[in-house]
Amino acid sequence: MNHSAPIPDARAAADNADRLVHWLIDSVQLEATVFHLGQYCGRWQASTAGRGLGSFHLVLHGACYLHVEGRAPVRLGARDGVFMLRDTPHFLSPDADPAGARPGQPMQQLGGAAPDTTALACGFFHFRSALSTLIADSFPDSLVLRADDPALQALNALFELILLEPPRDPDAPSPLVARLAELMFFYVIRHVARQQDIATGLLAVASRPEFSSLLDRMMQEPGQDWSTENMARAAHMSRSSFYKHFSEASGQAPAQFLLLLRMKIAAQRLHGGETVERTAGHVGYNSYAAFSRAFHKVMGEHPGTFRRGRHIHVKTPQAAPARGPIRTIEQKTRTAVSKRVFQSPLE
């Protein structure tokens, strides 16, 4: 038996990976809120750290610097932005020298670009469900968006829409800005997912040619007997080689990954109105009790409750320490992820 997968046709692999990326984007349950929107003048300091949530800063006009302890300052210009995917201590200021920041300076109402002013939209976001958190682990702690990145020119239209919102109290911005920030984040997901060298998680599995076909089959037939041996056979690999490389790519043992995938598919079918019994059978469970336990373990509520509410229970992610340097999204990433969503696979 081969110890590594053959390289598939490049065109077919790209098409398959793109289809899987679209599914993964649809799997992310994200909610953003805007903390404030306005502009600063003179010397100031702004931060969203310390609340146990991911956050974002979008530079509408002007310029500033992102400061993270132990790292070089990062300059952000007009229509640049940064997504802090974990609660990493940081702050923004107009000076490259962090000692020049002045905390407590009030934000003013958004106005036109002027010398010595920086306009910002700042807020928070959190991921719903364990699966969304697992997808988020495919990214480094910080992603810097650059206005001059050719792959992200569509984001200029979203910046324009934010700037077209009527001026309001900086601490009571339009809720539409939060929805636009969510759209920006989804563009980031797609851009990073299409790179060839990303960190562990579902996106990493989808991007690996040796696993993308297997993942497609698992999505199409989640109720099949996907033992580790059968997964390895479908990937044309030995069991030991498959277990090692798949675990490295996904950040999970194959059985744990299968559990997450099955419960996401189940959630989609329940949301569409399918019965709990039919959904359980589709994802490989003959026992309602076993399916209910597995679903609750992943989604945070029992399948019947989920189906009646047609929503995914919101869980606030825990703060995590900073890991590695800040990366722009066009750079390759190889962030080691040691976090496990669960302690052990379902028995």
PyMOL commands that set and color helices and strands:
alter all, ss='L'
color gray80, all
select helices_A, chain A and resi 10-27+98-100+129-136+150-152+155-164+175-193+202-207+209-220+228-234+239-250+254-271+276-282+288-299+303-309
alter helices_A, ss='H'
color red, helices_A
select strands_A, chain A and resi 29-41+54-61+64-67+74-76+81-84+91-93+117-128+142-145+327-328
alter strands_A, ss='S'
color yellow, strands_A
deselect
rebuild
show_as cartoon
